[in-house]
């Protein structure tokens, strides 16, 4: 994710409402998230769809790695041969369908 530029990427809700289209175009073109404030405090963050997708993908990847590390630490591991056998079993079930 692109870092936030304090001078450009933090705006009050009223300013955002007055120029929604302009701000949507801005996040698309710059990739910068937009922090929207209400009563001087952060109230929300607007991201481009691509930035949001990247964040979700990164979160899922990190959670997957964390699960794998926990499994390895707890001894839930398989040899390469065990994985090959399981994959072969699954393939044969799929081919029978």
VEXVOTI-373184 format. One record per residue: x negated, y, z negated of N, C-alpha, C, O in turn; residue number from 1; residue in three letters. Coordinates in steps of 0.001 Angstrom, whole numbers, plus 500000, padded with zeros to 6 digits. Atoms other than C-alpha are relative to their C-alpha. Example, Ala and Ser with C-alpha at 12.3 -4.5 7.8 and 13.67 -1.06 7.14 Angstrom:
2
     n_X     n_Y     n_Z    ca_X    ca_Y    ca_Z     c_X     c_Y     c_Z     o_X     o_Y     o_Z  pos  code
  499110  498810  500000  487700  495500  492200  499100  501200  500000  498064  501181  499335    1   ALA
  500820  498810  500060  486330  498940  492860  500770  501090  499270  500261  502198  499101    2   SER
This chain:
97
     n_X     n_Y     n_Z    ca_X    ca_Y    ca_Z     c_X     c_Y     c_Z     o_X     o_Y     o_Z  pos  code
  499161  498820  500000  500000  500000  500000  499122  501233  500000  498086  501287  499339    1   UNK
  500708  498731  499948  498849  503473  500797  500203  500736  498684  501290  500703  498108    2   UNK
  499881  499293  501270  498124  505577  497740  500871  501248  500135  501036  501803  501221    3   UNK
  499122  498830  500029  500412  508408  496727  499168  501271  499973  498182  501363  499242    4   UNK
  500626  498685  500027  499357  511973  497476  500923  500915  499205  502021  501252  499650    5   UNK
  499173  499232  500922  500651  514050  494586  500617  501226  500663  501790  501525  500436    6   UNK
  499493  498755  499413  501009  517226  496642  501069  499776  501064  501879  500669  501315    7   UNK
  499065  500240  498900  503033  515590  499434  501060  498946  499711  502132  498978  500315    8   UNK
  499175  501193  500110  504649  512424  498139  500867  499939  498747  501439  498892  498444    9   UNK
  499104  499934  501152  506515  513529  495007  500933  501179  500228  500493  502323  500346   10   UNK
  499030  498927  499717  509716  515485  495578  501208  499881  499076  501546  498788  498622   11   UNK
  498773  500032  500800  512798  516463  493580  501161  499420  500810  501184  499509  502037   12   UNK
  498837  500613  499372  516061  514690  494322  500736  500976  500918  501147  500598  502015   13   UNK
  499305  499010  499184  517661  517893  495625  499327  500218  501338  499994  500306  502368   14   UNK
  500752  499817  498743  514921  518380  498208  500142  498763  500880  500273  498875  502099   15   UNK
  499837  501243  499243  515200  514719  499224  501376  499965  500667  501488  499656  501854   16   UNK
  498632  500013  499468  518980  514986  499661  500166  500986  501155  500895  500708  502108   17   UNK
  499871  498978  498963  518617  518121  501774  499351  499577  501321  499733  500069  502382   18   UNK
  500748  500377  498792  516243  516415  504243  499731  498501  500064  498602  498087  500323   19   UNK
  500183  501455  500022  516800  512657  504056  499340  499497  501271  498383  498725  501209   20   UNK
  500536  500468  498721  516096  512108  507739  498511  500315  500133  497726  499474  500572   21   UNK
  501413  499582  499933  512817  514053  507558  499138  499086  499134  498059  498671  499557   22   UNK
  500796  500822  500915  511626  512000  504565  499918  498552  500461  498885  497905  500290   23   UNK
  500048  501359  499460  512573  508681  506148  498985  499908  501138  498227  498942  501228   24   UNK
  500989  499972  498914  510563  509625  509235  498588  500100  499429  497657  499493  499957   25   UNK
  501314  499811  500615  507682  510672  506985  499439  498692  499442  498268  498378  499653   26   UNK
  500530  501260  500558  507417  507348  505166  499686  499004  501097  498771  498192  500963   27   UNK
  500281  500890  498876  507590  505524  508485  498670  500346  500669  497883  499460  501004   28   UNK
  501200  499582  499260  504823  507566  510081  498736  499977  499136  497664  499627  499630   29   UNK
  501201  499922  500842  502465  507983  507107  499711  498718  499230  498560  498433  498900   30   UNK
  500182  501194  500824  503044  504733  505227  499917  500316  498522  499772  499414  497696   31   UNK
  500063  499595  501406  502988  506735  502003  501360  499785  499344  502381  500164  499917   32   UNK
  498731  500058  500718  505651  505865  499443  500393  501398  499541  499545  502284  499436   33   UNK
  499488  498701  500422  507814  508752  498294  500595  499849  498608  501528  499070  498411   34   UNK
  499472  500002  501359  508406  509337  494581  501037  501102  499902  500748  502267  500178   35   UNK
  498904  499040  500115  511746  511025  493974  500233  500262  498517  500400  499330  497729   36   UNK
  499825  499652  501410  512163  512909  490711  501399  500544  499754  502056  501082  500646   37   UNK
  498719  499446  500433  515263  513845  488802  499767  500634  498634  499302  499974  497704   38   UNK
  500270  499251  501233  515080  516484  486092  498510  499944  499622  498157  499869  498445   39   UNK
  501441  499961  500222  511299  516506  486505  499348  498673  499665  498148  498626  499393   40   UNK
  500552  501325  500338  510864  512775  485847  500179  499052  501180  501152  499182  501923   41   UNK
  499851  500960  498903  510289  509930  488313  501319  499236  499863  501625  498705  498795   42   UNK
  498715  500692  500016  513669  508420  489241  500041  498842  500992  500853  497929  500849   43   UNK
  500007  501067  499007  512839  506230  492220  498825  500135  500939  498158  501168  500997   44   UNK
  501078  500007  499008  510350  505278  494891  500588  499472  501303  501262  498442  501320   45   UNK
  499533  500398  498685  511146  505058  498583  498812  499483  500803  497795  500161  500949   46   UNK
  501049  500630  499209  509063  502684  500697  500516  499705  501393  501721  499568  501601   47   UNK
  499599  500450  498668  509072  501844  504371  500315  498498  499896  499811  497825  498997   48   UNK
  499713  501438  500025  510492  498384  505143  498729  499147  500093  498632  498106  499443   49   UNK
  501246  500759  499856  507023  497203  506172  499218  499966  498683  498676  498926  498307   50   UNK
  500695  499949  501295  505489  498352  502865  500706  499102  498989  500058  498385  498226   51   UNK
  499235  500850  500914  508284  496648  500941  499723  498523  500296  499470  497745  499377   52   UNK
  500274  501384  499625  507780  493399  502891  498605  499573  499558  498423  498460  499066   53   UNK
  501366  500306  500429  504036  493546  502192  499930  499781  498500  499258  498857  498043   54   UNK
  499997  500160  501453  504654  494003  498463  500633  498677  499583  500117  497983  498707   55   UNK
  499328  501261  500321  507071  491078  498350  499092  498819  500352  498964  497875  499573   56   UNK
  500897  501082  499581  504643  488873  500289  498820  499858  499033  498467  498745  498643   57   UNK
  501124  500040  500938  501738  489805  498002  500427  499416  498660  499697  498617  498074   58   UNK
  499493  500508  501278  503838  489099  494897  500218  498493  500085  499829  497759  499176   59   UNK
  499765  501428  499836  504907  485697  496227  498682  499240  500093  498549  498158  499521   60   UNK
  501302  500649  499876  501321  484842  497153  499316  499885  498641  498805  498823  498286   61   UNK
  500642  500018  501314  499987  485806  493721  500692  499034  499048  500027  498347  498273   62   UNK
  499276  500952  500837  502737  483828  491982  499669  498572  500384  499555  497707  499516   63   UNK
  500353  501332  499524  501898  480811  494130  498600  499596  499534  498383  498469  499089   64   UNK
  501365  500273  500467  498203  481057  493304  500003  499738  498491  499326  498829  498011   65   UNK
  499922  500172  501449  499045  481421  489611  500575  498626  499642  500073  497963  498734   66   UNK
  499436  501336  500242  501238  478282  489722  498974  498922  500286  498847  497955  499535   67   UNK
  501025  500977  499648  498453  476399  491454  498903  499912  498956  498447  498818  498622   68   UNK
  501033  500008  501033  495898  477448  488860  500500  499345  498715  499763  498606  498063   69   UNK
  499427  500633  501191  498229  476434  486021  500098  498489  500181  499795  497725  499265   70   UNK
  499921  501432  499721  498832  473066  487667  498627  499351  499912  498480  498271  499341   71   UNK
  501368  500546  500054  495091  472529  488090  499514  499913  498562  498897  498922  498171   72   UNK
  500422  500007  501405  494457  473471  484458  500687  498902  499200  500101  498343  498273   73   UNK
  499268  501017  500751  497129  471047  483270  499801  498601  500581  500395  497637  500098   74   UNK
  500305  501312  499431  495802  468224  485444  500971  499530  501064  500885  498389  501517   75   UNK
  499040  500362  498948  498638  468234  487958  499347  500219  501359  499632  501201  502044   76   UNK
  500730  499875  498741  496396  467678  490949  500133  498705  500794  500431  497655  500225   77   UNK
  499921  501145  499112  496390  465306  493928  498715  499907  500805  498095  500917  501139   78   UNK
  501144  500183  499112  493579  463812  495921  500456  500270  501427  501655  500318  501702   79   UNK
  499668  499779  498600  493437  464474  499629  500785  498809  500550  501737  498979  501312   80   UNK
  499311  501203  499525  494509  460894  500265  501447  499950  499502  502343  499558  500250   81   UNK
  498635  499973  500533  497555  461262  497990  500861  500996  500767  502024  500718  501056   82   UNK
  499256  498992  499237  498603  464407  499844  500316  499466  501395  501435  499638  501878   83   UNK
  499767  500560  498662  498205  462683  503218  501113  498958  499975  501966  498936  500862   84   UNK
  498953  501023  500108  500357  459760  502078  501372  500636  499793  502349  500221  500417   85   UNK
  498716  499327  500234  503090  462058  500777  500498  500689  501267  501686  500629  501580   86   UNK
  499603  499337  498754  503083  464063  504019  500464  498976  501033  501436  499217  501748   87   UNK
  499604  501047  499060  503269  460868  506075  501382  499457  499643  502187  499187  500534   88   UNK
  498679  500462  500428  506252  459700  504006  501077  501003  500381  502137  500621  500877   89   UNK
  499017  498966  499659  508047  463008  504502  500238  500063  501501  501374  500210  501954   90   UNK
  499851  499963  498546  507354  462995  508225  500858  498840  500479  501722  499014  501339   91   UNK
  499212  501153  499555  508763  459507  508598  501472  500165  499649  502337  499740  500414   92   UNK
  498593  499751  500359  511947  460546  506718  500637  500983  500986  501782  500800  501400   93   UNK
  499479  498990  499079  512355  463587  509000  500258  499388  501393  501237  499718  502063   94   UNK
  499872  500597  498680  511839  461486  512118  501196  499051  500068  501767  498849  501140   95   UNK
  498854  500909  500042  514564  459042  510998  501313  500760  500084  502334  500174  500443   96   UNK
  498750  499214  499983  517130  461863  510782  500451  500327  501370  501481  500979  501542   97   UNK
